[in-house]
Amino acid sequence: MVRIQVLLSPEEKEAFRRVAVRDGLSLSAWLRRAGLERLAASRQRGRFRSHEELQSFFAACEAHHGTGREPDWAEHLETMRRSRDDGGDSGT
């Protein structure tokens, strides 16, 4: 094991300690568990576990952005050029 130092305000330390005691853990064990849980959650974020989750993601994207045609690159470039020429107003 490696020892690390974590800087906390006295209020944070007391709040964490209370929850740790309630969970039957030392403050150190509670902080370690919280860090490991956060690490596991960050590894799972953004991964689709099934075809249905992937389909649901695309459906949510379409609901948010609409099902219309995406502009091609030339249209994007023209929009950026007009924005520069107009000082930020693209005419929309």
Rosetta blueprint (number, residue, H / E / L):
1 M L
2 V L
3 R L
4 I L
5 Q L
6 V L
7 L L
8 L L
9 S L
10 P H
11 E H
12 E H
13 K H
14 E H
15 A H
16 F H
17 R H
18 R H
19 V H
20 A H
21 V H
22 R H
23 D L
24 G L
25 L L
26 S L
27 L H
28 S H
29 A H
30 W H
31 L H
32 R H
33 R H
34 A H
35 G H
36 L H
37 E H
38 R H
39 L H
40 A H
41 A H
42 S H
43 R H
44 Q H
45 R L
46 G L
47 R L
48 F L
49 R L
50 S L
51 H H
52 E H
53 E H
54 L H
55 Q H
56 S H
57 F H
58 F H
59 A H
60 A H
61 C H
62 E H
63 A H
64 H H
65 H H
66 G L
67 T L
68 G L
69 R L
70 E L
71 P L
72 D L
73 W H
74 A H
75 E H
76 H H
77 L H
78 E H
79 T H
80 M H
81 R H
82 R H
83 S H
84 R H
85 D H
86 D L
87 G L
88 G L
89 D L
90 S L
91 G L
92 T L
